[in-house]
Amino acid sequence: MGARTMRTAAVLVAVGLLAAGCAGPGSADDDTQLVGVAMPTTVQERWIGDGENLEAQFTSLGYDVDLEYADDDVDTQIAQITAMIDAGADALVVGAVDGSKLRAVLSQAATAGIAILSYDRLIRDSPDVGYYASFDNWSVGVLQANALLTGLGAIDASGARTSAPGPWAVEIFAGSPDDNNATVFYQGAMSVLQPYLDSGVLVVPSGQTDFAVVGTPGWKGETAAARLQTLTGPYLAGLHLDGILAPNDGIAIALLDAARSGLGYGGDGPALPVVPGQDAELASVRSIVAGEQYSTVYKDTQQLAEVAVQMVRDLLAGDEPEVNDTTSYDNGVRVVPSYLLAPQLVTLDNYREVLVDGGYYAQDELGTPPAGGSK
């Protein structure tokens, strides 16, 4: 049993003991309530964990659960949500494939009296989204940008500007335009990077910095890698690519692979660029431990599932869920009350403390760090 599995099991035992002490959805004097959990994809490792965490926690509390993955196809997700409505779901937890295309089906759900929770990806243009559970996504972008600057040597560990003059050549990549979070990650990162771009400390040889150009449809690593290949002219001519702003781990790994194959970086060649990521996926943490990917942003999806489950429990009990943000997330129709969790930067220096000591991974899953490279 891996570290994450053991951690999840321990949490579920605790939740089960709590549920055993009170009447719940599955008690003898109450009909079992159905929660539909609509997740976007199994391509990204983290979404598999999100769905499994939600299903296990809801089930342990006595709810029936219909967990579906849409394989990054919005029409499939709409059909799945429609089936959940037809099955008599009492609540929906939706991690959207495309947060702008669910208005009609969620209107059907609201008409049927179904509680709706937007999970991690904000659902846009719908008045029927009751609440939102996610992370502080602006801070994710800020963490990524500061990691890029630290890895380059432009700032020190305290965030202070160093004496290193630069300039450093970087390229900018963002997430999928149909995911509201991608815009927020990008805006948070650019709020940090723009002054360095304006002053010439950072340069983008391609000139491509606008979100409309640097977004990566579907969060597909191969799409990001193909775009990088179109930008390699200056680097093949001798300029070194010092860093890449990558929006998540899948794209970070794909870009590092492209730098190896297309530019000959790594190994005995020029140094790999400094590349941050997001989601603490196993391949990326292994890459960090090996001294390749510079950083990732850890978002405790077990904790996010716990928050989402409690919010749904409150909604189904007729109570108002706890929130900690009532201003940040305007979905185009209304400001959605939100509960936001804090993300955490992970590097070679602190991965053991955060991910191993925290029980997310076992050290033997991650490999051996380079000599002198980790605490």
C-alpha positions as CSV (number, residue, x, y, z in Angstrom):
1,M,0.0,0.0,0.0
2,G,1.5,3.4,-1.0
3,A,1.7,6.4,1.2
4,R,-1.2,8.2,-0.4
5,T,-3.4,5.2,-0.2
6,M,-2.6,4.7,3.5
7,R,-3.3,8.4,4.2
8,T,-6.6,8.2,2.4
9,A,-7.6,5.1,4.3
10,A,-6.7,6.7,7.6
11,V,-8.8,9.8,6.8
12,L,-11.8,7.6,5.8
13,V,-11.6,5.6,9.0
14,A,-11.8,8.9,10.9
15,V,-14.7,10.1,8.8
16,G,-16.4,6.8,9.2
17,L,-16.1,6.9,13.0
18,L,-17.5,10.4,13.0
19,A,-20.4,9.4,10.8
20,A,-21.2,6.4,13.0
21,G,-22.0,8.7,15.9
22,C,-24.8,10.5,14.1
23,A,-27.7,9.9,11.8
24,G,-26.6,10.4,8.3
25,P,-27.9,10.0,4.7
26,G,-27.8,6.2,5.0
27,S,-29.5,6.0,8.4
28,A,-32.7,4.0,8.9
29,D,-34.9,7.1,9.2
30,D,-33.6,8.8,6.1
31,D,-33.6,7.9,2.4
32,T,-30.1,7.6,1.0
33,Q,-29.2,10.7,-1.0
34,L,-27.3,10.6,-4.3
35,V,-24.4,12.8,-5.1
36,G,-23.2,13.1,-8.7
37,V,-19.5,13.7,-9.1
38,A,-18.6,14.8,-12.6
39,M,-14.8,15.0,-13.1
40,P,-13.1,16.3,-16.3
41,T,-10.5,13.7,-17.2
42,T,-8.3,10.8,-16.3
43,V,-5.4,12.0,-18.4
44,Q,-4.1,14.2,-15.6
45,E,-3.1,12.1,-12.5
46,R,-4.5,14.6,-10.0
47,W,-8.1,14.3,-11.3
48,I,-8.2,10.6,-10.7
49,G,-7.2,11.2,-7.1
50,D,-9.9,14.0,-6.8
51,G,-12.6,11.7,-8.0
52,E,-11.5,8.7,-5.8
53,N,-11.2,11.0,-2.7
54,L,-14.7,12.4,-3.2
55,E,-16.3,9.1,-3.9
56,A,-14.7,7.4,-0.9
57,Q,-15.6,10.2,1.5
58,F,-19.2,10.6,0.4
59,T,-19.6,6.8,0.5
60,S,-18.2,6.5,4.0
61,L,-20.8,9.0,5.1
62,G,-23.7,7.0,3.7
63,Y,-24.3,8.7,0.4
64,D,-24.8,7.0,-2.9
65,V,-22.2,8.3,-5.4
66,D,-22.2,8.4,-9.2
67,L,-18.6,9.2,-10.2
68,E,-18.1,9.9,-13.9
69,Y,-15.1,11.1,-16.0
70,A,-15.7,12.9,-19.2
71,D,-12.4,12.3,-21.0
72,D,-12.0,16.0,-21.7
73,D,-15.1,16.1,-23.9
74,V,-17.7,18.7,-22.8
75,D,-20.6,16.9,-24.6
76,T,-19.8,13.8,-22.8
77,Q,-19.8,15.7,-19.5
78,I,-23.2,17.3,-20.3
79,A,-24.6,13.8,-21.1
80,Q,-23.2,12.5,-17.8
81,I,-24.7,15.4,-15.7
82,T,-28.0,14.9,-17.5
83,A,-28.0,11.2,-16.6
84,M,-27.3,12.2,-12.9
85,I,-30.3,14.6,-13.0
86,D,-32.5,11.9,-14.5
87,A,-31.3,9.5,-11.8
88,G,-32.6,11.8,-9.1
89,A,-29.3,13.3,-7.8
90,D,-29.6,15.5,-4.7
91,A,-26.3,17.3,-5.3
92,L,-23.8,17.7,-8.1
93,V,-20.0,18.2,-7.6
94,V,-18.6,19.4,-11.0
95,G,-15.0,19.7,-12.1
96,A,-15.8,21.2,-15.5
97,V,-14.2,20.2,-18.8
98,D,-15.3,23.6,-20.2
99,G,-16.6,25.9,-17.5
100,S,-18.4,28.1,-20.0
101,K,-20.7,25.5,-21.6
102,L,-22.6,24.0,-18.7
103,R,-25.3,26.7,-18.2
104,A,-28.2,24.8,-19.8
105,V,-27.7,21.5,-18.1
106,L,-27.1,23.2,-14.7
107,S,-30.3,25.1,-15.2
108,Q,-32.1,21.8,-15.5
109,A,-30.4,20.7,-12.3
110,A,-31.5,23.8,-10.5
111,T,-35.0,23.4,-11.7
112,A,-35.0,19.9,-10.2
113,G,-33.8,21.4,-6.9
114,I,-30.3,19.9,-7.1
115,A,-27.5,21.6,-5.1
116,I,-24.6,22.5,-7.3
117,L,-20.9,22.8,-6.2
118,S,-18.3,24.0,-8.6
119,Y,-15.1,21.9,-7.9
120,D,-11.7,23.5,-8.4
121,R,-12.5,24.8,-11.9
122,L,-15.0,27.7,-11.7
123,I,-18.1,27.2,-13.8
124,R,-18.8,30.4,-15.7
125,D,-22.0,32.1,-17.0
126,S,-24.4,30.2,-14.8
127,P,-26.6,31.7,-12.0
128,D,-27.2,28.2,-10.6
129,V,-23.7,27.5,-9.2
130,G,-24.3,27.7,-5.5
131,Y,-20.7,27.5,-4.2
132,Y,-17.1,27.0,-5.3
133,A,-14.4,24.9,-3.6
134,S,-10.8,25.4,-4.8
135,F,-7.4,26.7,-4.0
136,D,-6.1,30.3,-4.0
137,N,-5.3,30.1,-7.7
138,W,-3.9,33.6,-8.0
139,S,-1.3,32.5,-5.4
140,V,-0.5,29.5,-7.4
141,G,0.6,31.7,-10.3
142,V,2.6,34.0,-7.9
143,L,4.4,30.9,-6.5
144,Q,5.2,29.7,-9.9
145,A,6.6,33.0,-11.0
146,N,8.7,33.5,-7.9
147,A,10.0,30.0,-8.3
148,L,11.1,30.8,-11.9
149,L,12.8,34.0,-10.7
150,T,14.5,32.2,-7.8
151,G,15.7,29.3,-10.1
152,L,17.2,31.8,-12.5
153,G,19.0,33.7,-9.7
154,A,17.0,37.0,-10.2
155,I,15.7,36.9,-6.6
156,D,16.9,35.1,-3.5
157,A,15.0,32.7,-1.2
158,S,13.6,35.7,0.7
159,G,12.2,37.2,-2.6
160,A,14.8,40.0,-2.6
161,R,16.4,41.1,-5.9
162,T,19.9,39.7,-6.3
163,S,22.9,41.5,-7.8
164,A,22.8,39.2,-10.9
165,P,22.0,41.5,-13.8
166,G,20.5,39.1,-16.3
167,P,19.0,39.3,-18.9
168,W,17.5,35.8,-18.8
169,A,15.8,34.4,-21.9
170,V,12.4,32.8,-21.0
171,E,9.3,31.6,-22.7
172,I,5.7,31.8,-21.3
173,F,3.2,29.0,-21.4
174,A,-0.3,29.0,-19.9
175,G,-3.1,26.5,-19.3
176,S,-6.2,25.8,-21.3
177,P,-8.3,28.8,-22.3
178,D,-11.6,26.9,-21.4
179,D,-10.4,26.5,-17.8
180,N,-11.1,29.7,-15.8
181,N,-8.2,28.7,-13.4
182,A,-5.7,28.9,-16.3
183,T,-6.4,32.6,-16.7
184,V,-6.1,33.2,-12.9
185,F,-2.8,31.2,-12.8
186,Y,-1.4,33.3,-15.7
187,Q,-2.6,36.6,-14.2
188,G,-1.0,35.8,-10.9
189,A,2.3,34.8,-12.5
190,M,2.4,37.8,-14.8
191,S,1.7,40.2,-11.9
192,V,5.2,39.1,-10.7
193,L,7.0,38.7,-14.0
194,Q,5.8,41.8,-15.8
195,P,8.1,44.3,-14.0
196,Y,11.1,42.1,-14.8
197,L,10.0,42.0,-18.4
198,D,9.5,45.8,-18.5
199,S,13.0,46.4,-17.1
200,G,14.7,43.9,-19.4
201,V,15.8,41.6,-16.7
202,L,13.7,39.0,-18.4
203,V,13.4,38.8,-22.2
204,V,11.0,36.7,-24.2
205,P,12.8,36.1,-27.6
206,S,9.6,34.9,-29.2
207,G,7.7,38.0,-28.1
208,Q,4.8,35.8,-27.2
209,T,3.3,36.8,-23.8
210,D,-0.4,37.3,-24.3
211,F,-2.7,34.7,-22.9
212,A,-4.5,34.3,-26.2
213,V,-1.2,33.1,-27.7
214,V,0.5,31.3,-24.9
215,G,-2.5,29.2,-23.7
216,T,-2.4,25.5,-24.2
217,P,-5.8,24.0,-25.2
218,G,-6.8,21.0,-23.2
219,W,-3.7,21.3,-21.0
220,K,-2.0,19.0,-23.5
221,G,1.7,18.5,-23.0
222,E,2.2,17.5,-26.6
223,T,0.6,20.8,-27.7
224,A,2.9,22.8,-25.5
225,A,6.0,20.8,-26.8
226,A,5.0,21.4,-30.4
227,R,4.7,25.1,-29.7
228,L,8.1,25.2,-28.1
229,Q,9.5,23.6,-31.2
230,T,8.3,26.5,-33.3
231,L,10.2,28.9,-31.0
232,T,13.6,27.3,-31.1
233,G,15.2,29.5,-33.8
234,P,17.1,31.8,-31.5
235,Y,18.1,29.0,-29.2
236,L,19.4,26.8,-32.1
237,A,21.4,29.9,-33.1
238,G,23.2,29.9,-29.8
239,L,21.0,31.8,-27.3
240,H,20.3,29.7,-24.2
241,L,16.7,29.2,-23.0
242,D,17.1,30.0,-19.3
243,G,13.6,29.4,-18.1
244,I,10.0,28.5,-19.0
245,L,6.9,29.4,-17.1
246,A,4.9,26.1,-17.3
247,P,1.4,26.1,-15.9
248,N,1.2,22.5,-14.6
249,D,3.4,19.4,-14.2
250,G,2.2,17.6,-17.3
251,I,3.2,20.5,-19.5
252,A,6.5,21.1,-17.5
253,I,7.6,17.5,-18.2
254,A,6.7,17.8,-21.9
255,L,8.6,21.0,-22.2
256,L,11.7,19.6,-20.5
257,D,11.6,16.6,-22.8
258,A,11.3,19.0,-25.8
259,A,14.3,21.0,-24.6
260,R,16.3,17.7,-24.5
261,S,15.2,16.4,-27.8
262,G,15.0,19.7,-29.7
263,L,17.8,21.7,-28.2
264,G,20.1,19.1,-26.8
265,Y,19.8,20.4,-23.3
266,G,20.6,18.3,-20.2
267,G,23.2,15.6,-19.6
268,D,26.5,16.7,-21.2
269,G,24.8,19.5,-23.1
270,P,23.7,23.0,-22.0
271,A,21.7,23.2,-18.7
272,L,18.0,22.5,-18.8
273,P,15.8,25.6,-18.4
274,V,14.3,26.4,-15.0
275,V,10.8,25.1,-15.2
276,P,8.2,25.3,-12.4
277,G,5.0,23.2,-12.5
278,Q,1.8,22.5,-10.5
279,D,0.0,19.5,-8.9
280,A,2.9,17.5,-7.4
281,E,2.4,14.7,-9.9
282,L,4.7,11.7,-9.3
283,A,6.7,12.1,-12.5
284,S,7.4,15.8,-11.7
285,V,8.3,15.1,-8.1
286,R,10.7,12.5,-9.3
287,S,12.1,15.0,-11.8
288,I,12.6,17.6,-9.0
289,V,14.4,15.0,-6.9
290,A,16.6,14.2,-9.9
291,G,17.5,17.9,-10.2
292,E,15.6,18.5,-13.4
293,Q,12.2,20.2,-13.0
294,Y,12.8,23.1,-10.6
295,S,9.5,23.1,-8.6
296,T,5.9,22.2,-8.4
297,V,2.9,23.7,-6.5
298,Y,1.4,21.2,-4.1
299,K,-2.4,21.4,-3.7
300,D,-3.7,19.0,-1.1
301,T,-6.6,17.5,-3.1
302,Q,-7.5,15.2,-0.1
303,Q,-8.1,18.4,1.9
304,L,-10.1,19.9,-1.0
305,A,-12.3,16.8,-1.2
306,E,-12.9,17.1,2.6
307,V,-14.0,20.8,2.1
308,A,-16.2,19.9,-0.8
309,V,-17.9,17.0,1.0
310,Q,-18.6,19.2,4.0
311,M,-20.1,21.9,1.8
312,V,-22.4,19.4,0.2
313,R,-23.4,18.0,3.5
314,D,-24.3,21.5,4.7
315,L,-26.3,22.2,1.5
316,L,-28.2,18.9,1.8
317,A,-29.0,19.6,5.5
318,G,-30.4,23.0,4.6
319,D,-27.4,24.9,6.2
320,E,-25.1,27.5,4.7
321,P,-21.7,26.2,4.0
322,E,-18.6,27.8,5.4
323,V,-16.8,30.1,3.0
324,N,-13.7,32.3,3.2
325,D,-14.0,34.4,0.0
326,T,-17.0,36.3,-1.2
327,T,-15.4,38.7,-3.7
328,S,-12.9,37.0,-5.9
329,Y,-14.8,34.6,-8.2
330,D,-17.3,36.4,-10.4
331,N,-18.4,33.8,-13.0
332,G,-19.9,36.4,-15.3
333,V,-23.4,36.2,-13.8
334,R,-22.8,36.3,-10.0
335,V,-20.0,36.3,-7.5
336,V,-19.8,32.7,-6.3
337,P,-19.2,32.2,-2.6
338,S,-16.0,30.2,-2.2
339,Y,-13.8,28.3,0.1
340,L,-10.1,28.6,-1.0
341,L,-7.3,26.5,0.3
342,A,-3.6,27.6,0.4
343,P,-1.2,26.1,-2.1
344,Q,2.4,25.3,-1.2
345,L,5.6,25.5,-3.3
346,V,7.7,22.3,-3.4
347,T,11.4,22.3,-4.5
348,L,14.3,20.0,-4.0
349,D,14.9,21.7,-0.6
350,N,11.6,20.9,1.0
351,Y,10.0,18.0,-0.9
352,R,10.7,15.6,2.0
353,E,9.2,17.8,4.6
354,V,6.1,18.6,2.5
355,L,5.4,15.4,0.5
356,V,7.2,12.6,2.3
357,D,6.8,13.6,6.0
358,G,3.3,14.7,5.1
359,G,2.5,11.2,3.8
360,Y,1.7,12.1,0.2
361,Y,4.6,10.0,-1.2
362,A,7.0,7.5,0.2
363,Q,10.7,8.3,-0.3
364,D,11.3,5.1,-2.2
365,E,8.7,6.2,-4.8
366,L,10.8,9.3,-5.6
367,G,14.3,8.2,-6.2
368,T,17.6,9.7,-4.8
369,P,18.4,13.4,-4.9
370,P,21.7,14.5,-6.3
371,A,24.6,14.8,-3.8
372,G,24.3,17.9,-1.6
373,G,21.0,18.9,-3.3
374,S,18.5,18.4,-0.6
375,K,18.1,19.0,3.1
